[in-house]
Amino acid sequence: MEAAEFASAPNTTRDRAPRIAIFGGYGSGNFGNDASFEALYDFLRAEMPEAKISAICSKPDVVTKKFGVPAIGIAAPRPQGIWRKLDTLVLRQPSTWRNWARCLKALRDYDIILSGGTGVFDDFRDTPMGWPSVLLRWCLAARMRKVPWVFVSVGAGPIVSPISRAMMKKAGSFARQRLYRDQDSYSFMQRLGVDGERDAVVPDLAFLLATPDAVKPVGSQLVVGVGMMTYQGWHAKAATYQAYVELHAKLIDWLIGEGHQVRMIIGQAPTDFTAARDVEARLGFKLLTERDEKMNSIHDAMTAIGETDMVIASRYHVQIAALKMGRPLISLSYGPKNDALMEDVGLNEFVQDVDHVDFERLKQQINRMIAGREGYAVQVRDKVSEMKAKLRQALRALDLGA
């Protein structure tokens, strides 16, 4: 049953409004995660106005305050004081069973769970008993309660630990349907043996968000938005972060030397401000304005990007924000999802691996984009329009029947 049909279809076992929970790592400060929640919530609210929508998320108090949506935590708070020590002493078994009971009880209140956006299927800097076990617990509990689960525009891979891989494979297999945000994620899960005839690749949910009206003043000098990211690589190496800071300080120094203005763009608060300030320290002057230091959402990032001519960025949802604002983009990529995004908008020639940047080539790419920026901007707007239409069509075709 498709979304529009589910909204109006009679149900012999239920004469109330559908109860939908959106599940994910929302409220933690990652602009992309919150953008995914907001986009899916707004879509459901428009398509199914009578639905009762709530969240199961990382920071329920933040999500409720920010979006006005009822929310519960993905996990129960751990015990404190002596009880925490006792819990740890017995390998956290009391907490584990408490969370199982909590999941099963909470799922009585929902007709369907939608896991919207985010990199759900990976174990980035985690152990099997972290996110992989949490995801498996919820998906298995939903199966036990006969509550359907749908993954919507999610990312997948890599999953380093064999135990985590087995857990996430099982969690994914419990879902009714899986929509991935890029082909690499889909292929990764297929290699694990998780596939279904309705599984597919769709654009990122954030493409559905409204865009602000911010416009760059006419006649001012060229402004380049440079995304900041506290990037340490998969293994959190200090040397990787220092190389990132040095590269971006060198890049900004060169751009200013070429006569261009630079605008720093933040994609996660507060962590990315660390990178911005370290780059400023390397340069010896400030770039962040008082307004920039208040960036706290993808909407703030889009507003800042609206005052630029083009963007150079690594963080995935800063890249999406740039494309949504119709700005030509150069990607300093850290993963396949960045590359897939650039391919979707036809900007493959403007990609480099952030860990192995050829600076001379980067300067050439920047100059080429500046020279053709008006044409690239038209191309971006056209491609983004197509992606939004494809995403809406896919969401409207979702099977949301309980």
N, C-alpha and C positions, 0 to 999 in steps of 0.2 A: 504494500500500500504506500503510495507516494505521500509527500508531506501535505500537500493541499487536500488530498482525499482523507488522510488521517484526521485532519482538523475538523471535518464535517461528517465523517462516517458514523452511523449508529453502531453501538456496541452492546450486545446483549448482556455482557458481564460487567459493563461499566457505563453509568449514565452521567459521569462527571468529566471535567476538562482533563486532557492528557497531562500527565506529570512527567516533565523532562528534566534530567540532571545533566549539566555540562561538567565533564570531569577533566582536570588537568592541573598543571603547575602554575596556577594563576595567583596574582597578588604578591609575588616575590620580588618585584622590581624589574623583571625582564619585560621590556616594552612589547616584544613580539608575542610573548605568551598572553599578555593581557589584551593585545590587539586581536588575537585569535578568539579569545573568549567574547570580547565585545562584538566582533563581526558576526559570530555564530548566534549570539544572543539577539542581536538586532534583526538578523534574518528570520529567526524563529518567531520573534515578536511580531514582525510584519506579516509573515505567512500564516501564523497560527496564533492570532491575538488572544484567544481564550485559554491557551496553554498555561499551565503553572510551571514556570522555569526556575530552577535553582542551580547552585554550584556545589561541586565536591572539589575542593582545591587546597592549595598549600597554605594560603593565608586567608581564611574565611572572613575575618574581621575587615581586612583591607578590601576584599572584593565587595562585601556588603556596603561598605562606606563609599567606594568608588562608583559602583554600578547600581546600588539599591536593590541587590538581588539576595534572597535568602541563601545562606551558604553554610556548609559544614566542612571540617577539616578532613583531609585525606587520611590522616592518622590521628589517633587520640594523643593528647599531651602525655609525655612520659612522666612517671611519678617523680617527686622531688625528695630531697633530703635522704633519710635513712631508707625510705622505700625504693628510691632510685638505686641505691647501692645494693639492696637485696635483689632487685630486679636484674641488675647486671650480674650478680653472683650466680644466679640460676639461668644464665644465658638468655635473659629477657623473655623467658617463657610466659610469665604473667602478662607482660605487655602484648606479646604476640596473640595470646588467646583472647585478651580483652579486645584487641583490634578485630579479630575474627568475629566475635560476638557483635561488635559495633557495626561492622559492615553488613552483616545479615539483618540486623535490626533496621539500619538506615535504608536498605534496599526495599523494604516494605512500602516506602513512601514514593517510589518511582515506577513509571511504566516503561521507560527506556532511558539508557545512558548513552550520551554522545561524548566521545573523547575528542575535543576540538583542537586541532593544531598542535604545535610544539613537537619537539623531537622525542616522541614517546618511547620508541624502541631502540634505546641505546643504554650503555652503562658508563657514560662519561664520568670518570673519576668517582666511581661508585663500586660497591661490593654487591654480591648476590643478595645479601640481606637488606640492602637499601631499596632503591626504586624498583629493581626487578621483582623482588618479593612483594612489594606493595601493589604493583600492577597485577601480578598474578592473583593475589588475594582478592582484590576487588572483582576481577574478571571471573574468577571461579565462584565467588559468592553470588555474583549476578546470575551465573549459569544455574547455581543451586536454587536461586529464587525465581528462575525462569523470567528474568528481566533482560530483554535484548540489549546488546551492546554494539555500537557502531563507531568505528574510528573514522574521523573526518579530517582530511587534509593533514595527515601526520607525517613526521619524518621517521626514518629507521636506519640504524647502523651508524658506526660499527658496534658490535657487542663483543667485547674482548674475552670475557670470562665464559668458558663452556657452560658453567652452571647458570649464569645469567642468561645465556643464549637459550638454554632449554626452558627456563622459566618464561622468557618473553615469547618464545615460539608457542608455548602452551597458551599463554594469555591471549596472543593474537588469534589463535585458532578458535577460541571461544566466541569470537565476535561474529555477528550476523554479516557484517560487511566492513571492508577496509578501503578507504580512499587515501591515497598518498599524495604528498605535495611535490614529489619529483620522481622521475623514473628510477633513479638509483635506489631510492627507498623501496619502491615496489619490487625491483629485481632482487634486492637484498632479502626481503621476506619470502619471495618465491624460492630463493636458494635454500632457505630454512625449511621449505615445505609448507609455507602458509600461503594459501591462494584460494580464490573463489571466483565463480563466474561473474560476479558483480563487482569485484575489486577493480580499481582503476586509478589513474593519475589525474589529479585536478590541481589548479593553481592554489596558492596559499590563501587561507581565509582572509588575511588582512587586506587583500585586494578589494574586498567588499566595503571597507570603511569609507565614510565620507571624507573628502579632502577639504582642508581649510582654504580660505580665499587669499592667503598671503601671496603677495606678488613683489618681485624685485623692482625697485625704483628704476624707471626708464632713464637711460643715459649715464648711469653710474658705471664705474669700471667693472670689469669681469670679476665675478665672485665665484670661488670654488669652495664647495662644501667638502670638508675632510672628516670622515667618520672616525671617532675615537673608540677604542675597544681595549680592555685590559686583557690582551691576548697572550696566553702562555702556552698555547699548543695543547695537544691531547694529554701530555704527561706533566703539565704544569712546571715547565722548566724556566728558571729565572733568566737564563741566557736567551731563551726565545722571546721573553717579554722585553728584555733590554734591546734586542735587535729590532723589535717592533717599534719601540720608542725612538731609537736612533733613525730608523727609516722614515718615520713620520716627521721627525724634526727636520731631517734633510729635505724631505718633500716640501714641507711648508716653507722652509727657508728659500728653496728654489722658486716656488710659486710667487712668493713676495718679491724676490729678485727680478722676476719676469714682469712685475708691475700689476699683479693680480691681488685681489683681496682674498682672504681665507676665512671661512666660517667653520668652526668646529661643530660637529654633530654628535650628540650623545644618543646611545641606543639602549642603555641599561643604567638605572640609577640605584645606588650611588657608585657602583663599581667602575663604570667607564670614566667617571670624573678623575679617578686615580691616574689613568693613562693620560688624560688631557693635561693634568697638572704636571706630570712628569715630562711631557713633551714641552710644555711651557717653560719648565725649569731648564731644559736642555737648550731651548731657544734664547732664554734670557729676557723674555717679555710675555705679557698676558695676551691671550686671544679670546678667552671666555668672557663674555659680558655678564653683567648682573642678571640679565634675563636668561642667558644661556645656562647659568648655574641653577636655574629653577626648572630645567627640562625634566619632565616626570612621566611622559607618555609618548606614544608614537605620534600623537597629534601635535605635541610640542616639536618633535623632530621634523614632521612635515611642514610646520609653520616656518621653522628655521630654513629648511631646504627650499621653501617657496621664495626665499630671498637670495637664492644662488642661481647661477647659470648652469652648473654641472656639479656632479658629486663623485668623489673617490672614497670608497668605503669597503670594509670587510664584513662587518656585522650584517647578517642576513636581512633582518627587518629594517635596518637603516637603508639597505639597498632597495627593499620593497617600498619604503617611504619615498625614496628618490624617484623611483619609477612611477609611483602613484601621482607624484607631483609633476610628472612629465619631464623630468630632468635626465639628460644623458648621463650614463653611469660608467665609471671604470671600476672594475671589481678586483680587489686584492683578496683573492679567494682562499678560504681555509677548508673547503670541502666541496663535494659534488653538488650539494644543493645550490651553492653560489653559481657554479658553472651552468647548471640546468636553468637557473633563472635568467642568466645572461643569454643562453641559447634561445629561450622562449621569446625574448625581445629583440633577437637578432644582433646582439652586441658582442658576439664571441671574440672578435678581434681586440676587445678591450679588457681582456682578462689576464691576470698573472697570479701565480701562487704566492701568497703572502710570505711564505718561508723562504722563497728563492726569487726575490724581485731583481730583475735586471733594470737598474735605475735609468740607464741611457734609453732603453726601450720604453720605459714608463714615460719619460719626457716626450718621446716621439708620439706615444699614444695620446698623451694629454694635448699636445699641439694639434694632432690630427682631429681630435674630438672638438677642440676649440674652433678650428677652421670650419668644421661641418656641423656645429652644434644645433643650428636651426633645423636642419634636415633630420638629425638624430632625434631631436625632441619630438618632431612630428611622428617619426617611426615609433618611438616609445609610447606616445599617447594612443596610437592606433593599436599596437600590440596589447597594451594594458586593457583597452576597451574589449578586445577579443577575449582576453583571459577572464575578465569579469563576467562576460556573457556565458562563457563555458562553465565557470564556477556556479553561477546561479542555476544553470540548467541541471548540473549534477546534484546540487543540493535539493532542488525541487523533485528530483527523481529518487531521493533516498527512501528506503523502506522504513518508515517510522511506526509501523503498526506494532502494537504491544502483543 
